[in-house]
Amino acid sequence: MTRFRPLPVAAAAVLLVGHADVRHSSAAAAEPVRVRASAAFAACLAPSLDSAARAAGVTVVLVTADPDPPQDADLVVGDDVEMTRLLESGTAEVASAVDLGQIPWVTVVPEGAPRGSVSAFATEPVAVLSGPVGREARASLGSLAAGRLAVTDDAGALRRARYALVPRSLAGTGERRASDVRSLVATAALITHSPRRASAARLLARLSSAEGRRALGVCFDPMPGASAQAAPAGPAAVYAQSIVDWWLPTCSLASNRYVDPNEALGPPDAVNLGGQGENYLGFISLGQGGYVTVDMGATFTDGEGPDVRVYQTVSGAGEPVTLYASSSPQGPFTLVGLRVPCGTRSGGGIFSNHCDFDLRAGGVASARYLKIEDGEIFPCLARGTVTEGADIDAVELLGGRN
Amino acid sequence: MPSPASAALRLGALALFALAAGCGGSNPIGPMPSPSPSATAQPGGTITGGYTLSITPSASCAMSRTPITFLMTGADAGVTTHPGVQFLLVPNGTLSRLELEAVYESFAIRGGLGTTNDPSGVVSEQGQRVWIHAIAAGPVLRATDGRGEVLTGTLAGYLALAPANTGFEGDLGTCNAADHALSLRTR
């Protein structure tokens, strides 16, 4: 019989008790709100939860564990890769999702260690966080042989490690150096059918209030402002003009709800209609490995920085996207970016997140046709959502066309 | 100067392009685990029945390059905008833990091969636990029994390994590459 290391369920539980001045009208309301957060975020939340709970008049139990599955949690906090399936399955409420802040990854080395990649000089195994949330970090250490990696979910072990690549909240002593690994985004959302929903909502409201964010700011970095994130819009903006080709597997076509490729044309316009279930408009869910190929209307050339922005929905979900480019609708298509996480918050009132691509990364000088392919690649038959795969809202040229 | 990741991306793109152009018998990256098709092998064939899926991690990955194999069942998956095929891990059930959904046309397949996010991954014939999120592609050749098979395919994307009985995803390596080798041989 195969035996697995137990999941990091309830690795730590902290009971934070709010004050008793607020009287609750029902027994259920007096029950503690169960907050479930992955290790990187729990370390940041614990100190702030106390004051937020007091202000909200609730008691709180914080469980350090992967938020998916949520078990008996009322409120979950996780990064995009942890939240995607919770939000898209309706287990957690998209409408309640709030970004609390972000945590950058840092490389921890002994003081005075050489510059450059830790892979090159580490004299001991490099500790790195386990689970889906650590995938990018582990892949970034891909040149390290397996024996030189120490993958763990043990916060203490990560903090004790002399060499580590960890979210800043799990960094121990030693010199901290900036890492290129994408920052974790702490998204909090209510569990849809929580019996303590009202209490959990009050707590979330406090956490996301100005005062709550100030308290969290000790550990979380603020989300980038909308002005810094939004693409230049206006008359010059160029979006996908027409569909050249598309494909979804039969399985995905049968089970996904949003399968009109024309929804990927024009400016980003995806919306959450609210209500029970997943009620959206304005995007195509690509299913398992599906794709849509668009005509941008004219040839465009590689410019300085990113050239193409793909808008991918929904908030709090960052399914990866693969992009190919060609000067002909029949191809051949050249790979520009492979499984790029597509969860950068767009701001400016745009519901979708986005990811950017630089033609130069694929050695492409110019193109007109873009093929956008699902990079999540989750087994269709094991789906738990009607929005399986990357959800493409729009494709935009960031430079200009010739 | 391009980063190693960027260089690997370009090499992978070249490999994909070579396959798309019908040059699947050779590989510009390095040695392939699968033999080249014989001179008499014809393109095409029906995807049906038992297959052995074999994956050899890219040479750029710091993990064992011993082929990772799974027993799969292949079948026609009907036509949407393109004809498709489906490969499921054996034994399959309602929930597949390893699934390939691919377009099959012009004597080639191309589509997504994925596992769930289950912490237990999927166990290979070699006893390792494996996690995959990648695009499989390759030319289809007619095997001696008339069925189609892929001898020289590529796999572009995420691959992580762990021991069978303990440990975490990635304990035996994690690698994003565009040029893992893949084959789907009839059995």
Interface residues (C-beta under 8 A of the other chain):
Chain A: T2 R3 F4 R5 L7 D68 R85 V128 S130 G131 P132 G134 R135 R138 A139 L141 G142 S143 L144 A145 A146 L149 V151 T152 D153 D245 W246 W247 L248 P249 T250 C251 S252 L253 G287 Q288 G289 G290 P320 T322 G331 P332 F333 T334 L335 G337 L338 R339 A361 G362 G363 E373 D374 G375 E376 I377 F378 P379 C380 L381 A382
Chain B: P4 S6 L9 R10 G12 A13 L16 F17 A20 A21 S60 C61 A62 M63 S64 A77 G78 V79 T80 T81 H82 G84 Q86 L88 T94 L95 S96 R97 L98 E99 E101 A102 V103 G111 G112 L113 G114 T115 T116 N117 P119 S120 V123 I132 H133 A134 I135 A156 G157 Y158 A160 L161 A164 N165 T166 G167 F168 E169 G170 D171 L172 G173 T174 C175 N176 A178
